[in-house]
Amino acid sequence: MYIKRTRNPFKRRVNIERKVLTIVNDSLTECQPLVGLTDEAVAAWAVDLNRKYGSRQVDYIVETIMEISKRFRLNTDRSRDVFLNDSLKSPVSLANLVGLLATFTTKIYQKPIRPTLED
């Protein structure tokens, strides 16, 4: 029974991570691809992204990816049950954050990405 309860959140997390990586890597082709949503992977990628695009929009993209990553960690260890929304910027759903990410990447590189993720 425990395995079944953990499998669906894991699949959901993998689907969201793939969607984020697809949005970013298909849109922002002038820099190295983002390889994961860990703090280290995003920080290393952000350096190259700033070098290539250097705009405030880059900050929005990085902040949104970091917020998605933070929510993954909170959802994974059930910390959200303890902290509720104290450590989250706002009660925006992951699907909305992915939609924001698509909007931000489109503003830098005018290739529309349509997120199809349901929360």
C-alpha positions as CSV (number, residue, x, y, z in Angstrom):
1,M,0.0,0.0,0.0
2,Y,2.8,2.4,0.8
3,I,4.5,1.8,-2.5
4,K,1.3,2.7,-4.4
5,R,0.9,6.0,-2.4
6,T,4.5,7.0,-3.3
7,R,4.5,5.9,-6.9
8,N,1.9,8.4,-8.2
9,P,3.7,11.5,-6.7
10,F,7.0,10.2,-8.1
11,K,5.5,9.8,-11.6
12,R,4.0,13.2,-11.3
13,R,7.3,14.7,-10.3
14,V,9.1,13.1,-13.2
15,N,6.5,14.3,-15.6
16,I,6.7,17.9,-14.3
17,E,10.5,17.8,-14.4
18,R,10.5,16.6,-18.0
19,K,8.0,19.3,-18.9
20,V,10.2,22.0,-17.3
21,L,13.4,20.7,-19.0
22,T,11.5,20.5,-22.4
23,I,10.2,24.1,-22.1
24,V,13.6,25.5,-21.1
25,N,15.8,23.5,-23.4
26,D,13.5,23.8,-26.5
27,S,13.2,27.6,-26.0
28,L,16.7,28.7,-24.8
29,T,18.9,27.0,-27.4
30,E,21.7,29.5,-27.2
31,C,23.0,28.2,-23.9
32,Q,23.9,24.8,-22.4
33,P,20.9,22.6,-21.7
34,L,19.5,22.5,-18.2
35,V,20.1,18.9,-17.0
36,G,18.1,18.8,-13.8
37,L,16.2,20.8,-11.2
38,T,18.7,20.5,-8.4
39,D,20.0,23.8,-6.9
40,E,23.5,22.9,-8.3
41,A,22.2,22.1,-11.8
42,V,20.1,25.3,-12.0
43,A,22.9,27.5,-10.6
44,A,25.5,26.2,-13.1
45,W,23.0,26.6,-16.0
46,A,22.0,30.1,-14.8
47,V,25.6,31.3,-15.2
48,D,25.6,30.4,-18.9
49,L,22.1,31.7,-19.4
50,N,23.0,35.1,-18.0
51,R,26.1,35.2,-20.2
52,K,24.0,34.5,-23.3
53,Y,20.8,36.4,-22.6
54,G,21.6,38.8,-19.7
55,S,18.2,40.2,-18.9
56,R,15.8,40.5,-16.0
57,Q,13.7,37.8,-17.7
58,V,16.5,35.4,-16.9
59,D,16.1,36.1,-13.2
60,Y,12.4,35.3,-13.5
61,I,13.1,32.0,-15.2
62,V,15.7,30.9,-12.7
63,E,13.5,32.0,-9.7
64,T,10.6,30.1,-11.2
65,I,12.6,26.9,-11.7
66,M,14.0,27.2,-8.2
67,E,10.5,27.6,-6.8
68,I,9.4,24.4,-8.7
69,S,12.4,22.6,-7.4
70,K,11.7,23.7,-3.8
71,R,8.1,22.6,-4.0
72,F,9.3,19.2,-5.3
73,R,11.5,18.8,-2.2
74,L,8.7,19.9,0.1
75,N,6.2,17.6,-1.5
76,T,8.6,14.7,-1.4
77,D,9.4,14.8,2.3
78,R,5.9,16.0,3.3
79,S,7.4,19.1,4.8
80,R,4.4,21.0,3.5
81,D,2.4,19.3,6.1
82,V,4.5,20.9,8.8
83,F,5.4,24.3,7.3
84,L,2.2,24.7,5.3
85,N,2.9,27.7,2.9
86,D,5.4,29.6,5.1
87,S,8.4,28.8,3.0
88,L,6.6,29.1,-0.3
89,K,6.4,32.4,-2.2
90,S,2.7,32.0,-2.9
91,P,0.1,29.2,-3.0
92,V,0.5,29.0,-6.8
93,S,0.1,25.4,-8.2
94,L,3.0,23.7,-9.9
95,A,1.0,23.7,-13.1
96,N,0.8,27.5,-12.9
97,L,4.5,27.8,-12.2
98,V,5.2,25.7,-15.3
99,G,2.9,28.0,-17.3
100,L,4.8,31.0,-16.0
101,L,8.1,29.4,-17.0
102,A,6.8,28.9,-20.5
103,T,5.7,32.6,-20.7
104,F,9.1,33.8,-19.4
105,T,11.1,31.7,-21.9
106,T,8.9,32.8,-24.7
107,K,9.6,36.5,-23.9
108,I,13.4,35.8,-24.3
109,Y,13.1,33.6,-27.3
110,Q,10.0,34.1,-29.4
111,K,9.1,30.4,-29.8
112,P,5.8,29.8,-28.2
113,I,5.7,26.8,-25.8
114,R,2.3,25.5,-24.6
115,P,2.4,23.7,-21.3
116,T,0.0,20.8,-21.1
117,L,0.5,19.9,-17.5
118,E,-2.5,19.3,-15.2
119,D,-1.9,19.9,-11.5
